[in-house]
Amino acid sequence: MMGKRVNHACRSVISPDPYLAVNEIGIPPCFALNLTYPERVTPWNVNKLKEAILTGGEEHPGATHYVDKYSSVKLPKAKQKRFAYARKLPTSRGVLTQTGRSVEQELEGKVVYRHLRDGDIVLVNRQPTLHKPSIMAHVVRVLKGEKTLRMHYANCRFNILFSSIL
């Protein structure tokens, strides 16, 4: 990771991979564990986010932080303590919870920072430029066992041509 005024960024060597689509980028699991996506809790994704909280931040796919209206918490390593945060998310839709509020009201303002996973969209740029038109958006595919970022040959060729023009 590198950058002076940049958070949630990573830097790596890019390797060509003909098995990826032109709009995909292959991410190593070590990057997927560090890069997170803040996902707002809704009645449609609450079960997946509960599973991510229970998995924790040490293995993929999991979650690293839990945020509600009153606090922001880094999820602990102990599974018993993570279970307490997972219980804060109600599951049944259209039913009143123990507090007498609907599930939608109970989920309001809750966010789970989950690991990067297949289908997420990331922005990719060449170092050292900060030129906005050179930023590319790619769909993530987490590749087990890899150590470098992977892109389709066409994108790697574009980067080589782009750097030779400059």
KOLKEMI-807183 format. One record per residue (C-alpha): y, x, z; residue in one letter; residue number from 1. Coordinates in pm, 1 decimal, padded with zeros to 6 digits. Layout:
# KOLKEMI-807183
SITE_Y_X_Z_A_NUM
...
END
This chain:
# KOLKEMI-807183
SITE_00000.0_00000.0_00000.0_M_1
SITE_00340.6_00124.8_-00088.2_M_2
SITE_00698.0_00008.0_-00099.9_G_3
SITE_01003.2_00033.3_00117.8_K_4
SITE_01130.5_-00326.5_00129.0_R_5
SITE_00814.3_-00503.5_00019.2_V_6
SITE_00562.2_-00694.1_00227.8_N_7
SITE_00227.3_-00835.8_00115.5_H_8
SITE_00191.3_-00580.6_-00165.3_A_9
SITE_-00079.7_-00338.0_-00267.6_C_10
SITE_-00111.0_-00048.5_-00509.1_R_11
SITE_-00417.4_00083.8_-00684.0_S_12
SITE_-00557.6_00235.4_-00999.4_V_13
SITE_-00623.4_-00021.7_-01275.0_I_14
SITE_-00960.0_-00002.5_-01451.7_S_15
SITE_-01050.9_-00191.0_-01770.2_P_16
SITE_-01316.8_-00463.5_-01749.7_D_17
SITE_-01430.0_-00650.8_-02063.7_P_18
SITE_-01597.5_-00926.3_-01858.3_Y_19
SITE_-01267.8_-01059.4_-01721.7_L_20
SITE_-01054.0_-01310.4_-01909.9_A_21
SITE_-00714.4_-01195.5_-02034.1_V_22
SITE_-00538.6_-01395.0_-01761.7_N_23
SITE_-00765.8_-01272.1_-01477.0_E_24
SITE_-00741.9_-00975.0_-01245.5_I_25
SITE_-01035.9_-00834.2_-01052.3_G_26
SITE_-00948.8_-00768.8_-00688.7_I_27
SITE_-01164.4_-00548.4_-00461.1_P_28
SITE_-01279.4_-00713.0_-00135.6_P_29
SITE_-01073.6_-00468.3_00073.6_C_30
SITE_-00756.4_-00601.0_-00095.3_F_31
SITE_-00870.9_-00960.8_-00058.7_A_32
SITE_-00903.5_-00908.5_00317.6_L_33
SITE_-00545.7_-00780.2_00349.8_N_34
SITE_-00361.1_-01009.5_00109.9_L_35
SITE_-00320.2_-01360.1_00251.1_T_36
SITE_-00206.9_-01694.5_00115.9_Y_37
SITE_-00021.2_-01942.6_00341.8_P_38
SITE_-00197.0_-02274.0_00279.8_E_39
SITE_-00051.5_-02592.9_00426.7_R_40
SITE_-00317.2_-02802.1_00602.7_V_41
SITE_-00378.6_-03141.5_00439.9_T_42
SITE_-00652.3_-03402.5_00487.6_P_43
SITE_-00813.8_-03276.2_00164.2_W_44
SITE_-00845.9_-02908.0_00260.6_N_45
SITE_-00882.2_-02930.9_00638.5_V_46
SITE_-01259.7_-02869.2_00639.4_N_47
SITE_-01234.1_-02554.9_00423.7_K_48
SITE_-00954.8_-02419.2_00640.8_L_49
SITE_-01157.1_-02489.0_00956.3_K_50
SITE_-01439.9_-02282.0_00811.4_E_51
SITE_-01193.2_-02004.3_00725.5_A_52
SITE_-01060.8_-02002.7_01083.7_I_53
SITE_-01414.1_-01985.7_01223.2_L_54
SITE_-01499.2_-01697.2_00988.5_T_55
SITE_-01195.3_-01501.5_01107.5_G_56
SITE_-01014.5_-01207.2_00955.8_G_57
SITE_-01296.8_-00954.7_00950.6_E_58
SITE_-01508.0_-01099.0_00668.2_E_59
SITE_-01422.7_-01263.3_00339.1_H_60
SITE_-01335.8_-01553.0_00288.2_P_61
SITE_-01165.6_-01614.4_00619.4_G_62
SITE_-00822.9_-01652.6_00776.2_A_63
SITE_-00593.8_-01420.5_00969.3_T_64
SITE_-00319.0_-01643.1_01118.1_H_65
SITE_-00265.3_-01998.3_01238.3_Y_66
SITE_00084.1_-02152.3_01245.2_V_67
SITE_00195.1_-02490.1_01379.7_D_68
SITE_00532.9_-02637.8_01475.7_K_69
SITE_00547.9_-02451.2_01804.9_Y_70
SITE_00374.6_-02116.8_01755.5_S_71
SITE_00242.4_-01855.9_01517.0_S_72
SITE_-00080.5_-01687.6_01625.2_V_73
SITE_-00289.0_-01405.9_01484.3_K_74
SITE_-00647.9_-01526.7_01508.2_L_75
SITE_-00848.0_-01336.3_01771.9_P_76
SITE_-01168.8_-01147.1_01694.7_K_77
SITE_-01374.5_-01347.6_01945.7_A_78
SITE_-01540.5_-01644.2_01773.8_K_79
SITE_-01514.7_-01859.4_02090.1_Q_80
SITE_-01134.0_-01827.5_02087.2_K_81
SITE_-01116.1_-01900.2_01712.8_R_82
SITE_-01320.8_-02214.5_01776.6_F_83
SITE_-01032.8_-02343.9_01994.1_A_84
SITE_-00788.8_-02309.4_01700.8_Y_85
SITE_-01033.2_-02479.0_01461.8_A_86
SITE_-01054.8_-02775.8_01699.1_R_87
SITE_-00677.6_-02827.6_01666.3_K_88
SITE_-00738.6_-02954.0_01312.1_L_89
SITE_-00872.4_-03314.9_01308.3_P_90
SITE_-01120.4_-03406.7_01035.3_T_91
SITE_-01149.4_-03785.6_00996.6_S_92
SITE_-00891.9_-03945.6_00762.8_R_93
SITE_-00724.7_-04280.1_00828.7_G_94
SITE_-00822.7_-04284.4_01197.8_V_95
SITE_-00604.2_-04237.5_01500.5_L_96
SITE_-00659.1_-03913.7_01692.6_T_97
SITE_-00683.2_-03875.3_02070.0_Q_98
SITE_-00304.3_-03850.6_02091.7_T_99
SITE_-00265.3_-04190.8_01918.3_G_100
SITE_-00117.1_-04040.6_01601.2_R_101
SITE_-00261.7_-04059.1_01250.6_S_102
SITE_-00437.7_-03755.4_01103.3_V_103
SITE_-00152.5_-03696.2_00857.4_E_104
SITE_00097.9_-03682.2_01144.9_Q_105
SITE_-00134.2_-03453.4_01340.7_E_106
SITE_-00158.0_-03205.5_01049.8_L_107
SITE_00216.3_-03197.8_00982.4_E_108
SITE_00363.1_-02846.0_00997.5_G_109
SITE_00028.4_-02665.4_01030.1_K_110
SITE_-00035.4_-02364.9_00805.5_V_111
SITE_-00336.3_-02132.7_00785.4_V_112
SITE_-00298.5_-01786.2_00633.8_Y_113
SITE_-00628.0_-01744.8_00450.8_R_114
SITE_-00765.6_-01451.6_00254.3_H_115
SITE_-00708.8_-01423.2_-00117.0_L_116
SITE_-00993.5_-01590.9_-00304.0_R_117
SITE_-01104.0_-01679.2_-00656.1_D_118
SITE_-00854.8_-01898.0_-00841.2_G_119
SITE_-00539.8_-01788.0_-00654.0_D_120
SITE_-00248.0_-01660.7_-00860.0_I_121
SITE_-00088.7_-01318.7_-00799.5_V_122
SITE_00205.3_-01134.3_-00955.2_L_123
SITE_00133.8_-00789.7_-01100.4_V_124
SITE_00390.9_-00527.2_-01192.4_N_125
SITE_00377.7_-00165.9_-01304.2_R_126
SITE_00499.5_00101.4_-01066.2_Q_127
SITE_00779.8_00226.7_-01036.1_P_128
SITE_00978.0_-00038.8_-01223.3_T_129
SITE_01118.2_-00349.8_-01063.5_L_130
SITE_01202.3_-00499.1_-01403.2_H_131
SITE_01141.0_-00874.9_-01373.4_K_132
SITE_01032.4_-00935.6_-01735.6_P_133
SITE_00745.4_-00688.5_-01691.3_S_134
SITE_00590.8_-00893.7_-01408.0_I_135
SITE_00265.1_-01064.5_-01509.3_M_136
SITE_00090.0_-01353.2_-01332.4_A_137
SITE_-00289.8_-01338.4_-01312.3_H_138
SITE_-00568.6_-01552.1_-01170.2_V_139
SITE_-00768.5_-01372.0_-00901.1_V_140
SITE_-01139.4_-01302.5_-00918.0_R_141
SITE_-01273.7_-01113.9_-00612.9_V_142
SITE_-01526.7_-00854.6_-00731.8_L_143
SITE_-01778.7_-00743.5_-00470.6_K_144
SITE_-01851.6_-00371.0_-00461.1_G_145
SITE_-01543.5_-00260.9_-00656.7_E_146
SITE_-01276.6_-00020.9_-00533.0_K_147
SITE_-01005.3_-00053.5_-00799.6_T_148
SITE_-00807.0_-00333.1_-00957.1_L_149
SITE_-00970.7_-00454.4_-01279.2_R_150
SITE_-00802.6_-00607.7_-01584.0_M_151
SITE_-00907.0_-00700.7_-01935.5_H_152
SITE_-00877.2_-00427.9_-02200.0_Y_153
SITE_-00591.8_-00609.4_-02376.0_A_154
SITE_-00372.3_-00591.6_-02065.2_N_155
SITE_-00455.9_-00225.9_-02002.5_C_156
SITE_-00370.7_-00144.7_-02363.5_R_157
SITE_-00038.6_-00330.6_-02325.1_F_158
SITE_00046.4_-00121.1_-02019.6_N_159
SITE_-00027.8_00203.1_-02207.0_I_160
SITE_00187.5_00097.4_-02501.9_L_161
SITE_00459.0_-00027.9_-02271.2_F_162
SITE_00477.8_00304.9_-02088.1_S_163
SITE_00482.9_00504.5_-02414.0_S_164
SITE_00775.7_00297.7_-02546.4_I_165
SITE_00982.1_00379.3_-02238.7_L_166
END
